[in-house]
Amino acid sequence: MSLIFSRLTLLNAGRALCIAGGLLAAAAALAQTREIGGKGVLIDRIAVIVNDGVVLQSQVDEQVAEITKRLTDQKTPLPPPSVLRQQITERLVLQEIQMQRAQKLGIKVTDEALNNAIRNVADTNHIAFAQLPDALAREGIVYSEYREQMRKEMTLSMLRNRDVFSRMYISPREVDQLLARQANGAQDGGEYNVSHILLSLPEAATAAQVEQVEKKANEIYERAAGGEDFGQLAVTYSQAQSALERGQIGWRKGSELPTFISEIVAKLKPGQVAAPVRTPSGYHIVRLNEARTADSPVIVEQVHARHILIKTNELQDDETVRGRLASVRERILKGTDDFGALAKAISEDPGSGAEGGDLGWTAPGTFVPDFEQAISQLKEGEISEPFRTQYGWHIVQVLGHRTQDMSADEKRHKAYDQLRSGKADEETELWLRRLRDEAYVDFRN
């Protein structure tokens, strides 16, 4: 693949770091200064010992206040205070275990990576990067605390990528089988607003433990199916990471849901709750909140282009390289040299150089913005003036345009994403259970 291809994964990750009220409030709540009063009275204490680290009582108290306010604003009946505190404490314990593992593995978020992520936050919210601290301050959030919370979220994401996502494999056969099930009407391409409750099972659960959890899951299902508030049941009983969000997974396309959930909700009507389903992580109770119609065919305008890339170095500055490419362009226009032959000889793009600079048929959003803009201004056969992107200096020639129905490719891509998402959610829950079971945890309350 060409070096100028966009880093779509990073862009998608950036979108997840937007300034949502809940995230910002959580960032503020998680980083408070610990002090000792003037009279020597300790105003903080250890709530839980976690391996060689601790969860402080102030962390628990802050999260209890934050989540209580959020649930109250959402008009969700609160569970008993002891239950809510237990849920929050367990979440903080899991976070501490993960951060300890990340430190042990040497996983660190550099200041450069952190700044890029925060810059994406600013861009997403149409705020100048330099003005972000003031914007956060107006929300009552200290910029330094927000940075540290962001660093923690990025660290946990990197850890999960290493321990969970990088070890998953989706075979072409699995994709083919899912597409076949979809073709037979097992599910469509609609979008679903879903909530769910998870009752975890130990990794080596005994028959008695399985029976006990199954009985509890059926009791919760009967209560939910009978009209009891699903969100409150999730806050009270669910052991999924979404428990304190009322069990809400939110709006997702069918292809983005875990496989077992997507097959369940395709058979439900909005407002219905499905009977408990067992997976390796435990028993799941799923509620379909809302549904939208299936996607229409994916029609895109594609462009076929080729380019020559030359980079600056200690011997060639920007002006030298620009002049060199201008000379190359003139030779091609006069017919003295062939574009493809020159690309093979001098282009420094390892992805396309050997192919005569050919980038193939591509859809909008494939390239970085500067390159995309240069292509959009060219007619077929036209060669651009030299221009600069973050990868170096280019000249590009457009070879053709076409309208392409990408529905089949899109379906296959979605099927892959669905399988990966299903495995990721399930594997993440199992991974967290293993980390929790292997950790030394001592509650001091």
Phi and psi in degrees as a GROMACS rama.xvg file:
@    title "Ramachandran Plot"
@    xaxis  label "Phi"
@    yaxis  label "Psi"
@TYPE xy
-65.3018  149.468  SER-2
-63.9495  -21.36  LEU-3
-86.0774  -0.19796  ILE-4
-64.7016  141.501  PHE-5
-64.9483  152.794  SER-6
-92.6376  80.4423  ARG-7
-65.3489  -33.9248  LEU-8
-60.9241  -42.7731  THR-9
-67.2632  -36.8359  LEU-10
-65.3652  -41.2231  LEU-11
-64.0109  -39.2189  ASN-12
-63.1395  -37.5179  ALA-13
-61.0944  -37.4778  GLY-14
-63.7308  -26.821  ARG-15
-73.8843  -9.41343  ALA-16
-103.857  36.1187  LEU-17
-75.5739  164.942  CYS-18
-85.5273  77.1052  ILE-19
-87.8032  149.325  ALA-20
-57.2588  -42.8585  GLY-21
-64.4916  -42.4678  GLY-22
-64.0027  -44.1592  LEU-23
-65.0323  -41.654  LEU-24
-65.2942  -39.2902  ALA-25
-64.0026  -38.2081  ALA-26
-61.7167  -41.1198  ALA-27
-67.6604  -37.9732  ALA-28
-71.8566  -26.8273  ALA-29
-85.9973  -8.27664  LEU-30
-128.776  86.8716  ALA-31
-116.526  148.693  GLN-32
-75.6673  130.905  THR-33
-93.8358  129.493  ARG-34
-131.98  166.498  GLU-35
-117.678  130.432  ILE-36
-62.2057  164.105  GLY-37
-61.8108  -24.3661  GLY-38
-94.5577  10.9677  LYS-39
81.1682  16.7194  GLY-40
-87.4492  123.356  VAL-41
-71.7994  124.042  LEU-42
-105.899  13.7892  ILE-43
-145.269  157.791  ASP-44
-153.002  168.603  ARG-45
-80.4687  127.189  ILE-46
-92.6177  -39.4976  ALA-47
-144.991  134.724  VAL-48
-91.3114  125.323  ILE-49
-123.375  102.896  VAL-50
52.3245  -118.305  ASN-51
-96.1389  7.56887  ASP-52
-120.074  -174.044  GLY-53
-143.2  157.923  VAL-54
-110.946  125.284  VAL-55
-85.2587  151.836  LEU-56
-61.7081  -34.4623  GLN-57
-65.1942  -34.4314  SER-58
-63.1244  -44.3466  GLN-59
-63.5355  -46.846  VAL-60
-60.676  -41.8235  ASP-61
-64.2469  -42.7978  GLU-62
-67.8929  -37.0628  GLN-63
-60.4494  -45.1862  VAL-64
-63.9385  -44.4767  ALA-65
-63.4641  -48.5764  GLU-66
-73.9512  -33.7814  ILE-67
-59.7422  -44.1664  THR-68
-63.0577  -43.5264  LYS-69
-62.5115  -46.8331  ARG-70
-65.5062  -36.6496  LEU-71
-65.059  -42.5911  THR-72
-62.5612  -32.5077  ASP-73
-83.824  1.31509  GLN-74
59.5488  35.2813  LYS-75
-91.8768  123.836  THR-76
-57.0218  132.804  PRO-77
-79.9817  141.647  LEU-78
-71.9447  172.478  PRO-79
-53.8753  142.713  PRO-80
-52.1108  -37.7568  PRO-81
-66.6451  -34.5035  SER-82
-69.7696  -45.5237  VAL-83
-61.7914  -43.318  LEU-84
-64.0644  -38.0261  ARG-85
-64.669  -43.4988  GLN-86
-60.8205  -45.1444  GLN-87
-67.5777  -42.6375  ILE-88
-61.434  -41.4683  THR-89
-64.8657  -38.0861  GLU-90
-63.9826  -42.2997  ARG-91
-66.6442  -35.2765  LEU-92
-62.6513  -45.2065  VAL-93
-63.2377  -39.359  LEU-94
-62.4861  -42.8775  GLN-95
-64.5423  -41.2658  GLU-96
-61.4355  -43.6658  ILE-97
-66.6076  -41.1463  GLN-98
-65.2754  -36.5563  MET-99
-64.6588  -40.9827  GLN-100
-65.8067  -41.2091  ARG-101
-60.4187  -41.7632  ALA-102
-65.1351  -41.0438  GLN-103
-62.9411  -35.4474  LYS-104
-84.9815  -3.11806  LEU-105
76.4207  23.3746  GLY-106
-80.7819  119.992  ILE-107
-135.375  146.394  LYS-108
-100.612  116.085  VAL-109
-70.2481  159.639  THR-110
-61.3704  -34.8686  ASP-111
-64.5904  -45.2221  GLU-112
-64.8242  -39.2578  ALA-113
-64.6972  -43.9681  LEU-114
-62.2489  -39.3112  ASN-115
-64.1082  -40.514  ASN-116
-65.6425  -42.43  ALA-117
-69.1692  -34.2914  ILE-118
-63.3785  -37.3967  ARG-119
-62.8535  -38.4092  ASN-120
-59.75  -47.3378  VAL-121
-62.1491  -45.0166  ALA-122
-62.4852  -42.6711  ASP-123
-60.7411  -34.7492  THR-124
-97.6141  11.8694  ASN-125
56.5384  45.0493  HIS-126
-123.025  135.735  ILE-127
-63.2205  140.43  ALA-128
-54.597  -41.3408  PHE-129
-67.2147  -21.0351  ALA-130
-94.4694  -4.85949  GLN-131
-60.746  -43.6234  LEU-132
-55.6731  -40.1894  PRO-133
-67.5687  -39.0826  ASP-134
-63.5772  -40.4986  ALA-135
-67.2125  -39.3386  LEU-136
-60.2405  -35.8063  ALA-137
-67.0011  -20.9337  ARG-138
-90.1518  1.81282  GLU-139
81.9815  23.5902  GLY-140
-116.339  132.161  ILE-141
-81.1209  128.511  VAL-142
-58.5546  -42.8301  TYR-143
-63.1092  -36.4989  SER-144
-70.3692  -38.2785  GLU-145
-62.797  -41.3371  TYR-146
-60.401  -43.4438  ARG-147
-68.6702  -36.757  GLU-148
-66.4728  -39.906  GLN-149
-62.7345  -41.8139  MET-150
-61.474  -40.4081  ARG-151
-63.8012  -45.9329  LYS-152
-61.2513  -40.493  GLU-153
-67.8307  -37.6903  MET-154
-62.841  -45.732  THR-155
-63.5035  -37.4036  LEU-156
-64.3448  -43.9263  SER-157
-63.1763  -38.8071  MET-158
-63.9909  -43.523  LEU-159
-68.9738  -35.5244  ARG-160
-59.5749  -40.4573  ASN-161
-72.871  -48.174  ARG-162
-84.3199  -25.8339  ASP-163
-117.75  -64.9952  VAL-164
-65.1659  -39.5616  PHE-165
-69.3111  -16.1466  SER-166
-98.4457  -0.290327  ARG-167
-87.6118  145.009  MET-168
-132.482  127.904  TYR-169
-110.331  116.695  ILE-170
-83.7591  153.611  SER-171
-57.0738  -32.7971  PRO-172
-64.1016  -40.354  ARG-173
-61.8994  -40.8557  GLU-174
-63.8683  -44.707  VAL-175
-60.6488  -42.0857  ASP-176
-65.385  -40.5692  GLN-177
-66.4401  -41.7815  LEU-178
-61.7089  -36.4457  LEU-179
-65.8846  -41.8333  ALA-180
-64.2497  -39.3991  ARG-181
-65.0994  -39.4721  GLN-182
-64.9727  -28.482  ALA-183
-87.2895  8.10434  ASN-184
88.656  12.2656  GLY-185
-63.7328  -28.2747  ALA-186
-165.03  161.338  GLN-187
-117.465  -171.183  ASP-188
-97.0891  25.1248  GLY-189
-71.2232  177.995  GLY-190
-115.73  142.835  GLU-191
-132.97  139.607  TYR-192
-101.317  111.785  ASN-193
-123.842  144.543  VAL-194
-123.414  153.925  SER-195
-154.656  155.593  HIS-196
-121.357  134.429  ILE-197
-118.54  128.245  LEU-198
-109.132  110.189  LEU-199
-72.6933  152.803  SER-200
-115.451  140.645  LEU-201
-59.6124  155.561  PRO-202
-60.6167  -36.6437  GLU-203
-117.712  60.584  ALA-204
-67.0136  139.709  ALA-205
-80.2816  166.425  THR-206
-59.9081  -37.1021  ALA-207
-66.8208  -40.2212  ALA-208
-65.0668  -42.0632  GLN-209
-61.4149  -44.366  VAL-210
-62.6218  -40.9247  GLU-211
-64.9213  -45.7769  GLN-212
-67.3289  -39.8875  VAL-213
-62.0745  -42.0403  GLU-214
-61.9546  -44.017  LYS-215
-64.1938  -40.6239  LYS-216
-62.0165  -41.1217  ALA-217
-66.6893  -35.7406  ASN-218
-64.1317  -44.7802  GLU-219
-65.5994  -39.9716  ILE-220
-60.318  -45.1487  TYR-221
-61.1957  -39.8316  GLU-222
-66.6229  -42.7808  ARG-223
-67.2124  -43.9479  ALA-224
-65.3751  -26.4523  ALA-225
-81.3258  0.467551  GLY-226
106.968  -0.0609877  GLY-227
-68.0747  147.578  GLU-228
-58.9218  117.046  ASP-229
-65.9763  -38.6649  PHE-230
-61.3712  -42.0193  GLY-231
-67.6536  -38.4626  GLN-232
-62.0891  -38.8777  LEU-233
-65.2044  -45.7942  ALA-234
-60.3304  -37.0823  VAL-235
-78.914  -40.1289  THR-236
-116.966  -27.6543  TYR-237
-66.7782  142.875  SER-238
-111.294  15.2964  GLN-239
-81.2965  163.705  ALA-240
-65.8232  -17.8174  GLN-241
-92.0158  6.79229  SER-242
-56.0653  -47.8998  ALA-243
-78.4403  -1.30416  LEU-244
-101.935  27.9942  GLU-245
64.2951  23.0265  ARG-246
75.9201  7.66598  GLY-247
-76.6172  123.536  GLN-248
-85.792  -28.2485  ILE-249
89.5085  -171.445  GLY-250
-73.2209  126.798  TRP-251
-144.47  148.372  ARG-252
-69.6113  155.031  LYS-253
-54.6668  -34.7273  GLY-254
-71.0432  -14.0708  SER-255
-100.889  -6.21077  GLU-256
-85.7717  153.024  LEU-257
-53.7043  144.367  PRO-258
-54.1737  -47.2752  THR-259
-66.6852  -31.5846  PHE-260
-72.9679  -42.214  ILE-261
-61.4897  -36.6859  SER-262
-71.3566  -28.9043  GLU-263
-73.7787  -51.3775  ILE-264
-68.7813  -24.4968  VAL-265
-63.4181  -20.0019  ALA-266
-103.107  -0.969858  LYS-267
-100.667  155.028  LEU-268
-99.1638  152.371  LYS-269
-52.5213  132.391  PRO-270
96.3571  -13.953  GLY-271
-83.3435  151.823  GLN-272
-118.274  133.075  VAL-273
-88.2472  150.307  ALA-274
-62.1271  155.09  ALA-275
-55.4006  139.589  PRO-276
-121.431  133.698  VAL-277
-95.0143  135.622  ARG-278
-129.94  176.89  THR-279
-57.5917  -25.3457  PRO-280
-86.5495  -15.4819  SER-281
146.364  -157.236  GLY-282
-101.574  131.499  TYR-283
-113.627  137.329  HIS-284
-118.026  121.548  ILE-285
-114.894  135.728  VAL-286
-121.981  130.823  ARG-287
-91.9666  115.564  LEU-288
-83.8226  -49.3817  ASN-289
-149.005  164.367  GLU-290
-142.859  150.313  ALA-291
-121.831  163.914  ARG-292
-69.1532  163.722  THR-293
-69.1986  159.835  ALA-294
-68.6563  149.89  ASP-295
-82.3753  166.336  SER-296
-53.6863  146.506  PRO-297
-95.5743  103.813  VAL-298
-108.864  125.218  ILE-299
-129.91  151.553  VAL-300
-91.3704  115.187  GLU-301
-103.038  154.102  GLN-302
-126.877  142.22  VAL-303
-109.101  119.791  HIS-304
-139.292  163.233  ALA-305
-138.612  157.847  ARG-306
-150.308  165.858  HIS-307
-123.241  129.725  ILE-308
-116.707  130.252  LEU-309
-130.272  133.946  ILE-310
-102.321  153.123  LYS-311
-78.6363  156.991  THR-312
-154.848  -166.453  ASN-313
-63.6389  -27.1461  GLU-314
-97.7795  -17.6708  LEU-315
-129.218  110.273  GLN-316
-85.4778  -177.544  ASP-317
-56.9819  -44.8756  ASP-318
-66.9732  -38.2533  GLU-319
-63.9906  -46.0985  THR-320
-66.6786  -41.9193  VAL-321
-60.1717  -43.7059  ARG-322
-64.7726  -37.353  GLY-323
-64.1495  -44.0695  ARG-324
-68.7576  -34.1238  LEU-325
-62.4608  -39.4182  ALA-326
-66.5665  -41.0773  SER-327
-60.8696  -43.3301  VAL-328
-60.5581  -43.6987  ARG-329
-62.4199  -40.9954  GLU-330
-64.4621  -37.1275  ARG-331
-68.2675  -43.7062  ILE-332
-64.6888  -33.095  LEU-333
-81.0337  -8.98123  LYS-334
84.0626  6.64186  GLY-335
-67.9942  -38.1163  THR-336
-132.231  159.189  ASP-337
-97.6575  137.601  ASP-338
-57.4133  -50.9075  PHE-339
-61.8174  -40.2154  GLY-340
-65.8016  -41.8096  ALA-341
-66.1381  -38.5796  LEU-342
-60.6138  -43.3846  ALA-343
-62.8876  -32.7061  LYS-344
-82.7339  -39.2349  ALA-345
-123.906  -14.7758  ILE-346
-65.8831  138.132  SER-347
-101.391  17.2335  GLU-348
-92.6948  107.065  ASP-349
-65.6427  -21.3488  PRO-350
-76.4786  -36.2673  GLY-351
-117.564  -16.4353  SER-352
-55.7783  -45.6988  GLY-353
-67.0651  -17.4723  ALA-354
-99.1579  19.8687  GLU-355
72.1989  25.2401  GLY-356
81.7738  2.83148  GLY-357
-68.9688  124.973  ASP-358
-100.314  -3.26136  LEU-359
73.3542  -173.497  GLY-360
-82.1815  126.58  TRP-361
-132.57  154.276  THR-362
-99.1848  162.654  ALA-363
-55.9249  141.79  PRO-364
91.0071  -2.02033  GLY-365
-72.4297  -38.3944  THR-366
-102.609  166.897  PHE-367
-65.1446  154.447  VAL-368
-54.6778  -42.9276  PRO-369
-62.376  -40.8072  ASP-370
-69.096  -41.7882  PHE-371
-59.2789  -42.534  GLU-372
-65.2717  -40.9855  GLN-373
-61.9746  -41.9378  ALA-374
-64.5531  -41.5637  ILE-375
-64.0615  -19.3449  SER-376
-93.4648  0.250964  GLN-377
-103.928  145.772  LEU-378
-90.7734  166.85  LYS-379
-60.0264  131.833  GLU-380
87.3285  -15.3986  GLY-381
-77.5605  145.098  GLU-382
-113.339  132.082  ILE-383
-71.9506  159.572  SER-384
-69.1233  157.664  GLU-385
-57.2578  136.311  PRO-386
-142.156  160.38  PHE-387
-111.382  138.901  ARG-388
-126.159  -176.009  THR-389
-65.4997  -15.1072  GLN-390
-96.3943  -11.2353  TYR-391
140.647  -157.595  GLY-392
-103.734  141.298  TRP-393
-131.661  155.158  HIS-394
-124.19  144.158  ILE-395
-134.864  144.801  VAL-396
-123.677  131.795  GLN-397
-88.1437  126.941  VAL-398
-99.9985  -21.2922  LEU-399
176.965  166.422  GLY-400
-129.321  151.101  HIS-401
-156.316  155.297  ARG-402
-99.4382  127.972  THR-403
-128.546  132.741  GLN-404
-82.6367  110.143  ASP-405
-97.2975  14.276  MET-406
-56.947  -46.0207  SER-407
-63.6821  -45.718  ALA-408
-63.552  -39.9057  ASP-409
-64.8408  -40.4239  GLU-410
-62.9572  -41.96  LYS-411
-66.5783  -40.9831  ARG-412
-62.8336  -42.4818  HIS-413
-66.2173  -38.2768  LYS-414
-61.636  -42.6594  ALA-415
-61.7699  -46.5549  TYR-416
-61.077  -39.0302  ASP-417
-63.4806  -47.1431  GLN-418
-62.0278  -42.1303  LEU-419
-65.6196  -43.192  ARG-420
-63.2458  -42.577  SER-421
-61.701  -44.3359  GLY-422
-67.8919  -37.6983  LYS-423
-64.0865  -46.8188  ALA-424
-61.7045  -46.4209  ASP-425
-67.294  -45.6318  GLU-426
-65.901  -34.1456  GLU-427
-64.9204  -44.2438  THR-428
-61.4421  -43.8989  GLU-429
-64.5094  -41.4425  LEU-430
-61.9836  -43.998  TRP-431
-64.2427  -39.5518  LEU-432
-61.0433  -42.8475  ARG-433
-63.9151  -45.1536  ARG-434
-59.5487  -41.5158  LEU-435
-66.9549  -42.9447  ARG-436
-66.6697  -30.7226  ASP-437
-85.4699  -10.8177  GLU-438
-87.1297  153.108  ALA-439
-89.5815  117.242  TYR-440
-128.595  122.833  VAL-441
-126.644  107.426  ASP-442
-77.8755  127.071  PHE-443
-99.3646  1.21671  ARG-444
